Amino acid sequence: MSTLQAIDNTYSIGGDFVTSTDAKTGRWNRIVILKNNTSFSVLTAQNWTGNSPVGESFPAGFEIQGVFTAFTLNNGGAVIAYKI
């Protein structure tokens, strides 16, 4: 008899590994910073209010969550953006 296992749909669609300064468009629910001092020149979120974190430097391991539809890294950054 087979055993049913729950599937973690957080990772089921995949992700985008990004190190370039090219503009990215799509839909992501989580962005994980891979390299210290990573910053964005563009970060468009559907469900955020308030100030934008554009221009702020993030440490490696930092994670931001939301519904993101576009982003552009500043030079020298690296992230994994998980698709939804």
Gaussian input, Z-matrix of N, CA and C with variables (Angstrom, degrees):
# hf/3-21g

backbone

0 1
 N
 C     1     B1
 C     2     B2     1     A1
 N     3     B3     2     A2     1     D1
 C     4     B4     3     A3     2     D2
 C     5     B5     4     A4     3     D3
 N     6     B6     5     A5     4     D4
 C     7     B7     6     A6     5     D5
 C     8     B8     7     A7     6     D6
 N     9     B9     8     A8     7     D7
 C    10    B10     9     A9     8     D8
 C    11    B11    10    A10     9     D9
 N    12    B12    11    A11    10    D10
 C    13    B13    12    A12    11    D11
 C    14    B14    13    A13    12    D12
 N    15    B15    14    A14    13    D13
 C    16    B16    15    A15    14    D14
 C    17    B17    16    A16    15    D15
 N    18    B18    17    A17    16    D16
 C    19    B19    18    A18    17    D17
 C    20    B20    19    A19    18    D18
 N    21    B21    20    A20    19    D19
 C    22    B22    21    A21    20    D20
 C    23    B23    22    A22    21    D21
 N    24    B24    23    A23    22    D22
 C    25    B25    24    A24    23    D23
 C    26    B26    25    A25    24    D24
 N    27    B27    26    A26    25    D25
 C    28    B28    27    A27    26    D26
 C    29    B29    28    A28    27    D27
 N    30    B30    29    A29    28    D28
 C    31    B31    30    A30    29    D29
 C    32    B32    31    A31    30    D30
 N    33    B33    32    A32    31    D31
 C    34    B34    33    A33    32    D32
 C    35    B35    34    A34    33    D33
 N    36    B36    35    A35    34    D34
 C    37    B37    36    A36    35    D35
 C    38    B38    37    A37    36    D36
 N    39    B39    38    A38    37    D37
 C    40    B40    39    A39    38    D38
 C    41    B41    40    A40    39    D39
 N    42    B42    41    A41    40    D40
 C    43    B43    42    A42    41    D41
 C    44    B44    43    A43    42    D42
 N    45    B45    44    A44    43    D43
 C    46    B46    45    A45    44    D44
 C    47    B47    46    A46    45    D45
 N    48    B48    47    A47    46    D46
 C    49    B49    48    A48    47    D47
 C    50    B50    49    A49    48    D48
 N    51    B51    50    A50    49    D49
 C    52    B52    51    A51    50    D50
 C    53    B53    52    A52    51    D51
 N    54    B54    53    A53    52    D52
 C    55    B55    54    A54    53    D53
 C    56    B56    55    A55    54    D54
 N    57    B57    56    A56    55    D55
 C    58    B58    57    A57    56    D56
 C    59    B59    58    A58    57    D57
 N    60    B60    59    A59    58    D58
 C    61    B61    60    A60    59    D59
 C    62    B62    61    A61    60    D60
 N    63    B63    62    A62    61    D61
 C    64    B64    63    A63    62    D62
 C    65    B65    64    A64    63    D63
 N    66    B66    65    A65    64    D64
 C    67    B67    66    A66    65    D65
 C    68    B68    67    A67    66    D66
 N    69    B69    68    A68    67    D67
 C    70    B70    69    A69    68    D68
 C    71    B71    70    A70    69    D69
 N    72    B72    71    A71    70    D70
 C    73    B73    72    A72    71    D71
 C    74    B74    73    A73    72    D72
 N    75    B75    74    A74    73    D73
 C    76    B76    75    A75    74    D74
 C    77    B77    76    A76    75    D75
 N    78    B78    77    A77    76    D76
 C    79    B79    78    A78    77    D77
 C    80    B80    79    A79    78    D78
 N    81    B81    80    A80    79    D79
 C    82    B82    81    A81    80    D80
 C    83    B83    82    A82    81    D81
 N    84    B84    83    A83    82    D82
 C    85    B85    84    A84    83    D83
 C    86    B86    85    A85    84    D84
 N    87    B87    86    A86    85    D85
 C    88    B88    87    A87    86    D86
 C    89    B89    88    A88    87    D87
 N    90    B90    89    A89    88    D88
 C    91    B91    90    A90    89    D89
 C    92    B92    91    A91    90    D90
 N    93    B93    92    A92    91    D91
 C    94    B94    93    A93    92    D92
 C    95    B95    94    A94    93    D93
 N    96    B96    95    A95    94    D94
 C    97    B97    96    A96    95    D95
 C    98    B98    97    A97    96    D96
 N    99    B99    98    A98    97    D97
 C   100   B100    99    A99    98    D98
 C   101   B101   100   A100    99    D99
 N   102   B102   101   A101   100   D100
 C   103   B103   102   A102   101   D101
 C   104   B104   103   A103   102   D102
 N   105   B105   104   A104   103   D103
 C   106   B106   105   A105   104   D104
 C   107   B107   106   A106   105   D105
 N   108   B108   107   A107   106   D106
 C   109   B109   108   A108   107   D107
 C   110   B110   109   A109   108   D108
 N   111   B111   110   A110   109   D109
 C   112   B112   111   A111   110   D110
 C   113   B113   112   A112   111   D111
 N   114   B114   113   A113   112   D112
 C   115   B115   114   A114   113   D113
 C   116   B116   115   A115   114   D114
 N   117   B117   116   A116   115   D115
 C   118   B118   117   A117   116   D116
 C   119   B119   118   A118   117   D117
 N   120   B120   119   A119   118   D118
 C   121   B121   120   A120   119   D119
 C   122   B122   121   A121   120   D120
 N   123   B123   122   A122   121   D121
 C   124   B124   123   A123   122   D122
 C   125   B125   124   A124   123   D123
 N   126   B126   125   A125   124   D124
 C   127   B127   126   A126   125   D125
 C   128   B128   127   A127   126   D126
 N   129   B129   128   A128   127   D127
 C   130   B130   129   A129   128   D128
 C   131   B131   130   A130   129   D129
 N   132   B132   131   A131   130   D130
 C   133   B133   132   A132   131   D131
 C   134   B134   133   A133   132   D132
 N   135   B135   134   A134   133   D133
 C   136   B136   135   A135   134   D134
 C   137   B137   136   A136   135   D135
 N   138   B138   137   A137   136   D136
 C   139   B139   138   A138   137   D137
 C   140   B140   139   A139   138   D138
 N   141   B141   140   A140   139   D139
 C   142   B142   141   A141   140   D140
 C   143   B143   142   A142   141   D141
 N   144   B144   143   A143   142   D142
 C   145   B145   144   A144   143   D143
 C   146   B146   145   A145   144   D144
 N   147   B147   146   A146   145   D145
 C   148   B148   147   A147   146   D146
 C   149   B149   148   A148   147   D147
 N   150   B150   149   A149   148   D148
 C   151   B151   150   A150   149   D149
 C   152   B152   151   A151   150   D150
 N   153   B153   152   A152   151   D151
 C   154   B154   153   A153   152   D152
 C   155   B155   154   A154   153   D153
 N   156   B156   155   A155   154   D154
 C   157   B157   156   A156   155   D155
 C   158   B158   157   A157   156   D156
 N   159   B159   158   A158   157   D157
 C   160   B160   159   A159   158   D158
 C   161   B161   160   A160   159   D159
 N   162   B162   161   A161   160   D160
 C   163   B163   162   A162   161   D161
 C   164   B164   163   A163   162   D162
 N   165   B165   164   A164   163   D163
 C   166   B166   165   A165   164   D164
 C   167   B167   166   A166   165   D165
 N   168   B168   167   A167   166   D166
 C   169   B169   168   A168   167   D167
 C   170   B170   169   A169   168   D168
 N   171   B171   170   A170   169   D169
 C   172   B172   171   A171   170   D170
 C   173   B173   172   A172   171   D171
 N   174   B174   173   A173   172   D172
 C   175   B175   174   A174   173   D173
 C   176   B176   175   A175   174   D174
 N   177   B177   176   A176   175   D175
 C   178   B178   177   A177   176   D176
 C   179   B179   178   A178   177   D177
 N   180   B180   179   A179   178   D178
 C   181   B181   180   A180   179   D179
 C   182   B182   181   A181   180   D180
 N   183   B183   182   A182   181   D181
 C   184   B184   183   A183   182   D182
 C   185   B185   184   A184   183   D183
 N   186   B186   185   A185   184   D184
 C   187   B187   186   A186   185   D185
 C   188   B188   187   A187   186   D186
 N   189   B189   188   A188   187   D187
 C   190   B190   189   A189   188   D188
 C   191   B191   190   A190   189   D189
 N   192   B192   191   A191   190   D190
 C   193   B193   192   A192   191   D191
 C   194   B194   193   A193   192   D192
 N   195   B195   194   A194   193   D193
 C   196   B196   195   A195   194   D194
 C   197   B197   196   A196   195   D195
 N   198   B198   197   A197   196   D196
 C   199   B199   198   A198   197   D197
 C   200   B200   199   A199   198   D198
 N   201   B201   200   A200   199   D199
 C   202   B202   201   A201   200   D200
 C   203   B203   202   A202   201   D201
 N   204   B204   203   A203   202   D202
 C   205   B205   204   A204   203   D203
 C   206   B206   205   A205   204   D204
 N   207   B207   206   A206   205   D205
 C   208   B208   207   A207   206   D206
 C   209   B209   208   A208   207   D207
 N   210   B210   209   A209   208   D208
 C   211   B211   210   A210   209   D209
 C   212   B212   211   A211   210   D210
 N   213   B213   212   A212   211   D211
 C   214   B214   213   A213   212   D212
 C   215   B215   214   A214   213   D213
 N   216   B216   215   A215   214   D214
 C   217   B217   216   A216   215   D215
 C   218   B218   217   A217   216   D216
 N   219   B219   218   A218   217   D217
 C   220   B220   219   A219   218   D218
 C   221   B221   220   A220   219   D219
 N   222   B222   221   A221   220   D220
 C   223   B223   222   A222   221   D221
 C   224   B224   223   A223   222   D222
 N   225   B225   224   A224   223   D223
 C   226   B226   225   A225   224   D224
 C   227   B227   226   A226   225   D225
 N   228   B228   227   A227   226   D226
 C   229   B229   228   A228   227   D227
 C   230   B230   229   A229   228   D228
 N   231   B231   230   A230   229   D229
 C   232   B232   231   A231   230   D230
 C   233   B233   232   A232   231   D231
 N   234   B234   233   A233   232   D232
 C   235   B235   234   A234   233   D233
 C   236   B236   235   A235   234   D234
 N   237   B237   236   A236   235   D235
 C   238   B238   237   A237   236   D236
 C   239   B239   238   A238   237   D237
 N   240   B240   239   A239   238   D238
 C   241   B241   240   A240   239   D239
 C   242   B242   241   A241   240   D240
 N   243   B243   242   A242   241   D241
 C   244   B244   243   A243   242   D242
 C   245   B245   244   A244   243   D243
 N   246   B246   245   A245   244   D244
 C   247   B247   246   A246   245   D245
 C   248   B248   247   A247   246   D246
 N   249   B249   248   A248   247   D247
 C   250   B250   249   A249   248   D248
 C   251   B251   250   A250   249   D249

   B1=1.4337
   B2=1.5259
   B3=1.3363
   B4=1.4660
   B5=1.5219
   B6=1.3101
   B7=1.4570
   B8=1.5135
   B9=1.3197
   B10=1.4563
   B11=1.5239
   B12=1.3103
   B13=1.4546
   B14=1.5134
   B15=1.3088
   B16=1.4603
   B17=1.5286
   B18=1.2993
   B19=1.4611
   B20=1.5177
   B21=1.3060
   B22=1.4659
   B23=1.5204
   B24=1.3338
   B25=1.4656
   B26=1.5319
   B27=1.3192
   B28=1.4565
   B29=1.5249
   B30=1.3216
   B31=1.4604
   B32=1.5219
   B33=1.3241
   B34=1.4540
   B35=1.5235
   B36=1.3292
   B37=1.4624
   B38=1.5274
   B39=1.3061
   B40=1.4525
   B41=1.5134
   B42=1.3020
   B43=1.4521
   B44=1.5049
   B45=1.3135
   B46=1.4609
   B47=1.5234
   B48=1.3248
   B49=1.4561
   B50=1.5241
   B51=1.3343
   B52=1.4596
   B53=1.5264
   B54=1.3313
   B55=1.4639
   B56=1.5270
   B57=1.3172
   B58=1.4661
   B59=1.5246
   B60=1.3151
   B61=1.4673
   B62=1.5305
   B63=1.3286
   B64=1.4655
   B65=1.5303
   B66=1.3191
   B67=1.4601
   B68=1.5254
   B69=1.3304
   B70=1.4635
   B71=1.5215
   B72=1.3289
   B73=1.4644
   B74=1.5166
   B75=1.3089
   B76=1.4592
   B77=1.5076
   B78=1.3333
   B79=1.4693
   B80=1.5173
   B81=1.3122
   B82=1.4585
   B83=1.5154
   B84=1.3435
   B85=1.4627
   B86=1.5225
   B87=1.3022
   B88=1.4570
   B89=1.5166
   B90=1.3135
   B91=1.4560
   B92=1.5191
   B93=1.3262
   B94=1.4626
   B95=1.5240
   B96=1.3208
   B97=1.4590
   B98=1.5293
   B99=1.3267
   B100=1.4598
   B101=1.5253
   B102=1.3164
   B103=1.4588
   B104=1.5311
   B105=1.3328
   B106=1.4618
   B107=1.5198
   B108=1.3256
   B109=1.4696
   B110=1.5254
   B111=1.3219
   B112=1.4666
   B113=1.5268
   B114=1.3194
   B115=1.4671
   B116=1.5230
   B117=1.3178
   B118=1.4574
   B119=1.5224
   B120=1.3293
   B121=1.4669
   B122=1.5323
   B123=1.3491
   B124=1.4667
   B125=1.5225
   B126=1.3302
   B127=1.4631
   B128=1.5244
   B129=1.3339
   B130=1.4556
   B131=1.5207
   B132=1.3355
   B133=1.4589
   B134=1.5216
   B135=1.3297
   B136=1.4686
   B137=1.5178
   B138=1.3004
   B139=1.4569
   B140=1.5267
   B141=1.3026
   B142=1.4664
   B143=1.5091
   B144=1.3143
   B145=1.4582
   B146=1.5239
   B147=1.3061
   B148=1.4612
   B149=1.5114
   B150=1.3051
   B151=1.4621
   B152=1.5262
   B153=1.3132
   B154=1.4595
   B155=1.5279
   B156=1.3253
   B157=1.4624
   B158=1.5331
   B159=1.3281
   B160=1.4658
   B161=1.5244
   B162=1.3336
   B163=1.4581
   B164=1.5192
   B165=1.3265
   B166=1.4629
   B167=1.5258
   B168=1.3236
   B169=1.4722
   B170=1.5195
   B171=1.3286
   B172=1.4594
   B173=1.5235
   B174=1.3347
   B175=1.4681
   B176=1.5295
   B177=1.3175
   B178=1.4663
   B179=1.5257
   B180=1.3221
   B181=1.4527
   B182=1.5221
   B183=1.3243
   B184=1.4616
   B185=1.5224
   B186=1.3221
   B187=1.4676
   B188=1.5227
   B189=1.3227
   B190=1.4579
   B191=1.5225
   B192=1.3256
   B193=1.4568
   B194=1.5123
   B195=1.3079
   B196=1.4482
   B197=1.5158
   B198=1.3075
   B199=1.4594
   B200=1.5239
   B201=1.3166
   B202=1.4592
   B203=1.5209
   B204=1.3294
   B205=1.4648
   B206=1.5240
   B207=1.3186
   B208=1.4635
   B209=1.5197
   B210=1.3241
   B211=1.4596
   B212=1.5226
   B213=1.3134
   B214=1.4600
   B215=1.5202
   B216=1.3246
   B217=1.4605
   B218=1.5204
   B219=1.3200
   B220=1.4555
   B221=1.5220
   B222=1.3014
   B223=1.4583
   B224=1.5318
   B225=1.3204
   B226=1.4573
   B227=1.5136
   B228=1.3300
   B229=1.4548
   B230=1.5154
   B231=1.3401
   B232=1.4600
   B233=1.5211
   B234=1.3445
   B235=1.4688
   B236=1.5257
   B237=1.3311
   B238=1.4657
   B239=1.5219
   B240=1.3257
   B241=1.4646
   B242=1.5305
   B243=1.3427
   B244=1.4621
   B245=1.5240
   B246=1.3252
   B247=1.4687
   B248=1.5209
   B249=1.3381
   B250=1.4687
   B251=1.5172
   A1=108.52
   A2=116.86
   A3=120.69
   A4=110.42
   A5=114.13
   A6=120.54
   A7=109.04
   A8=116.86
   A9=121.15
   A10=109.18
   A11=115.78
   A12=120.01
   A13=109.02
   A14=115.43
   A15=120.10
   A16=109.24
   A17=115.58
   A18=121.29
   A19=108.01
   A20=115.80
   A21=120.55
   A22=107.39
   A23=117.05
   A24=120.36
   A25=112.33
   A26=117.97
   A27=121.03
   A28=110.57
   A29=117.09
   A30=121.12
   A31=113.34
   A32=118.71
   A33=120.32
   A34=114.57
   A35=118.49
   A36=120.16
   A37=111.40
   A38=116.82
   A39=120.60
   A40=112.14
   A41=114.42
   A42=120.03
   A43=110.98
   A44=114.94
   A45=121.98
   A46=108.61
   A47=116.29
   A48=122.28
   A49=106.33
   A50=116.93
   A51=120.92
   A52=110.12
   A53=115.31
   A54=121.07
   A55=111.45
   A56=117.37
   A57=120.96
   A58=111.13
   A59=115.30
   A60=120.80
   A61=111.62
   A62=116.81
   A63=121.10
   A64=109.57
   A65=117.27
   A66=122.15
   A67=109.55
   A68=116.56
   A69=122.82
   A70=108.82
   A71=116.01
   A72=121.10
   A73=108.55
   A74=116.14
   A75=122.84
   A76=108.65
   A77=115.87
   A78=121.37
   A79=108.04
   A80=115.27
   A81=122.41
   A82=108.71
   A83=117.02
   A84=119.84
   A85=112.74
   A86=116.75
   A87=119.32
   A88=108.95
   A89=115.33
   A90=121.11
   A91=107.32
   A92=115.84
   A93=121.86
   A94=108.30
   A95=115.55
   A96=122.34
   A97=108.73
   A98=117.25
   A99=121.78
   A100=113.53
   A101=117.26
   A102=121.08
   A103=109.04
   A104=116.87
   A105=120.84
   A106=111.32
   A107=115.05
   A108=123.80
   A109=113.89
   A110=117.05
   A111=120.25
   A112=108.68
   A113=115.27
   A114=120.05
   A115=109.55
   A116=115.35
   A117=122.85
   A118=109.59
   A119=115.93
   A120=119.65
   A121=109.55
   A122=115.91
   A123=123.24
   A124=107.48
   A125=116.63
   A126=122.11
   A127=106.95
   A128=115.99
   A129=121.44
   A130=109.10
   A131=116.00
   A132=122.19
   A133=109.13
   A134=116.06
   A135=121.60
   A136=112.63
   A137=117.25
   A138=120.14
   A139=113.95
   A140=117.71
   A141=120.97
   A142=109.81
   A143=115.62
   A144=121.94
   A145=107.65
   A146=116.96
   A147=120.33
   A148=112.03
   A149=115.39
   A150=122.14
   A151=111.75
   A152=115.59
   A153=122.43
   A154=109.94
   A155=117.44
   A156=120.03
   A157=113.41
   A158=117.22
   A159=120.43
   A160=109.25
   A161=115.32
   A162=121.24
   A163=114.09
   A164=117.93
   A165=121.05
   A166=109.25
   A167=117.28
   A168=122.00
   A169=109.33
   A170=115.74
   A171=121.73
   A172=110.31
   A173=117.40
   A174=120.92
   A175=111.26
   A176=116.04
   A177=120.76
   A178=109.11
   A179=116.04
   A180=121.95
   A181=113.50
   A182=117.36
   A183=120.92
   A184=108.80
   A185=116.31
   A186=121.51
   A187=109.25
   A188=115.32
   A189=119.85
   A190=108.60
   A191=115.56
   A192=120.90
   A193=110.37
   A194=115.62
   A195=123.39
   A196=108.42
   A197=116.93
   A198=121.64
   A199=105.90
   A200=115.54
   A201=122.36
   A202=109.76
   A203=116.77
   A204=121.04
   A205=112.87
   A206=117.75
   A207=121.12
   A208=109.14
   A209=115.48
   A210=119.44
   A211=109.94
   A212=114.07
   A213=122.47
   A214=107.17
   A215=116.40
   A216=120.65
   A217=110.43
   A218=115.54
   A219=119.84
   A220=108.03
   A221=117.94
   A222=123.64
   A223=111.49
   A224=116.00
   A225=121.83
   A226=115.46
   A227=118.47
   A228=121.08
   A229=112.88
   A230=115.64
   A231=121.54
   A232=108.78
   A233=116.36
   A234=121.94
   A235=110.54
   A236=114.46
   A237=121.95
   A238=105.42
   A239=116.27
   A240=122.39
   A241=107.15
   A242=116.88
   A243=122.18
   A244=110.53
   A245=115.37
   A246=122.83
   A247=112.96
   A248=114.24
   A249=120.78
   A250=107.64
   D1=135.65
   D2=-178.68
   D3=-83.03
   D4=155.20
   D5=178.66
   D6=-104.57
   D7=132.54
   D8=176.89
   D9=-82.42
   D10=135.15
   D11=177.64
   D12=-125.40
   D13=140.84
   D14=177.54
   D15=-69.79
   D16=142.80
   D17=178.28
   D18=-102.64
   D19=127.35
   D20=177.13
   D21=-79.52
   D22=101.66
   D23=-175.86
   D24=-73.96
   D25=-2.89
   D26=176.35
   D27=-60.14
   D28=-34.76
   D29=-175.21
   D30=-111.34
   D31=4.06
   D32=-169.81
   D33=-72.44
   D34=-22.71
   D35=-178.46
   D36=-93.97
   D37=-23.22
   D38=178.10
   D39=107.75
   D40=-171.37
   D41=-177.99
   D42=-148.60
   D43=171.06
   D44=177.47
   D45=-117.37
   D46=123.80
   D47=174.06
   D48=-89.20
   D49=120.38
   D50=-172.89
   D51=-127.37
   D52=127.33
   D53=174.54
   D54=-129.36
   D55=-4.14
   D56=-176.16
   D57=-93.28
   D58=168.37
   D59=176.61
   D60=-96.38
   D61=14.63
   D62=176.13
   D63=-71.94
   D64=142.80
   D65=177.41
   D66=-65.92
   D67=135.37
   D68=178.32
   D69=-116.33
   D70=136.40
   D71=174.44
   D72=-128.94
   D73=149.44
   D74=-178.48
   D75=159.87
   D76=-148.30
   D77=175.91
   D78=-140.43
   D79=121.88
   D80=179.84
   D81=-132.44
   D82=148.53
   D83=178.75
   D84=-108.91
   D85=-8.34
   D86=-178.28
   D87=-156.69
   D88=137.97
   D89=176.39
   D90=-125.33
   D91=122.45
   D92=179.78
   D93=-106.46
   D94=127.49
   D95=179.90
   D96=-80.47
   D97=129.10
   D98=-177.61
   D99=-104.23
   D100=-18.57
   D101=-172.95
   D102=-132.56
   D103=133.33
   D104=178.36
   D105=-53.90
   D106=147.17
   D107=177.60
   D108=65.47
   D109=25.61
   D110=174.12
   D111=-72.37
   D112=135.61
   D113=176.89
   D114=-140.60
   D115=163.36
   D116=-177.63
   D117=-113.04
   D118=142.24
   D119=169.49
   D120=-94.48
   D121=-21.20
   D122=174.53
   D123=-141.63
   D124=133.85
   D125=172.50
   D126=-148.60
   D127=105.91
   D128=-176.50
   D129=-105.41
   D130=119.25
   D131=179.61
   D132=-117.80
   D133=137.18
   D134=179.81
   D135=-74.19
   D136=-34.06
   D137=-167.40
   D138=-118.38
   D139=28.10
   D140=178.28
   D141=-109.26
   D142=149.85
   D143=171.16
   D144=-128.01
   D145=160.60
   D146=178.93
   D147=95.65
   D148=-158.59
   D149=-176.11
   D150=-71.68
   D151=155.02
   D152=178.19
   D153=-93.79
   D154=143.66
   D155=176.16
   D156=-83.42
   D157=9.82
   D158=-179.83
   D159=-58.66
   D160=131.87
   D161=179.65
   D162=91.07
   D163=-15.76
   D164=177.90
   D165=-76.76
   D166=144.31
   D167=177.17
   D168=-94.17
   D169=132.10
   D170=-179.37
   D171=-111.87
   D172=146.03
   D173=178.44
   D174=-82.29
   D175=159.03
   D176=174.73
   D177=-59.28
   D178=138.22
   D179=179.95
   D180=93.59
   D181=-13.18
   D182=179.34
   D183=-70.35
   D184=144.57
   D185=-177.35
   D186=-130.63
   D187=133.78
   D188=173.68
   D189=-117.84
   D190=141.47
   D191=-177.16
   D192=-125.10
   D193=150.38
   D194=-179.56
   D195=160.84
   D196=-160.65
   D197=172.10
   D198=-115.50
   D199=104.00
   D200=-176.49
   D201=-101.56
   D202=136.15
   D203=-178.23
   D204=-116.79
   D205=-11.88
   D206=178.00
   D207=-161.75
   D208=144.92
   D209=171.34
   D210=-157.87
   D211=155.64
   D212=175.01
   D213=-138.69
   D214=127.77
   D215=177.77
   D216=-83.02
   D217=149.02
   D218=166.38
   D219=-77.23
   D220=163.12
   D221=-177.54
   D222=-55.77
   D223=134.26
   D224=175.52
   D225=93.53
   D226=-0.81
   D227=-178.29
   D228=-89.16
   D229=165.15
   D230=176.70
   D231=-152.89
   D232=131.60
   D233=179.80
   D234=-143.65
   D235=162.73
   D236=162.94
   D237=-116.75
   D238=124.95
   D239=179.13
   D240=-109.10
   D241=118.93
   D242=-176.43
   D243=-88.20
   D244=125.77
   D245=-174.93
   D246=-74.18
   D247=151.81
   D248=170.54
   D249=-128.96

